Amino acid sequence: MNIEWLKFRLALAMLLALSLAVLPGCSLLRFGYGQLDTFALWTVDDYFDLSPEQKHDFQKRFDRLHEWHRHEQLPDYAAFFTSASARVQQGLARDDVAWISEGLRERYRTIIRRSADDAAALLLTVTPAQLDALRRQFEKDNRRFVREYHLEEGADQQRRAAAKRVLARIHDWTGSLSDDQEQKIAALAAELPMNHQLRLEDRMRRQRGFLQLMAQRGDSALFPAMLRHWLLNWEAGRAPEYERVWARWMEKQADFYVAVDRMLTPHQREHLAQRLQNYASDFTRLAQPPATQAAAAR
């Protein structure tokens, strides 16, 4: 099961950091949620090279967002992952894959609606020199994407790398895979549409769109709404070819995960369901005040 569909690299690390909290990553979730403020500040500073005053402003706004997220969103995440665990135990259907995908999308939208005004206030202070730093970071991210997805190599190498990533992800969630399962999963992964080059082009489109948005900050009263619209309408403006490939990829990926689910042994299914339930328990514990967490840990 791919719970990373909505993993994104926004320039707005205020949103990135909290979004990562709902994705797989034990170290971040169990041990790092309380340090998200440090992680978020480090990330946004990496993109914008913030001044001391901007860092202070960011920290104040992020702390407020983080507190809201802890008390208002984590209990919802716990319920969501508990429901996902129950669906896994029953066996996944295509409707379940769609339910998980839409559930993650809606929780992303909730964070955006809550934080867009604070993000806009901070972005209004960004200088031309800081926008140059942002452009350099975008270029660095794009070069990393090219390397990760082997875009300068042939299609065969790209497919092998994609299969390797998929196998590692499924192995992580199920705890183990037999040689036969690995071969079958790799064969299924090879049938997924190759969309990495189009994804890169769409990333660059979004980056250009953000820079254009930043150039339209003259009206500070309208800018928050413009930013919110840009963040919520992530797919607006995509190239028609990418829309077609993306729609086909989503359909094929849903079929892929249903097929993989049918290969699982009872032990693997239990491991996956328990992993999801463990996340739900972590979210429930993290939603408690820090003093309560400390008392429970003793």
Summary of the structure (lengths in Angstrom):
residues: 298
radius of gyration: 20.3
end to end distance: 34.1
largest distance: 60.0
contacts: 853
relative contact order: 0.13
helix: 79%
strand: 0%
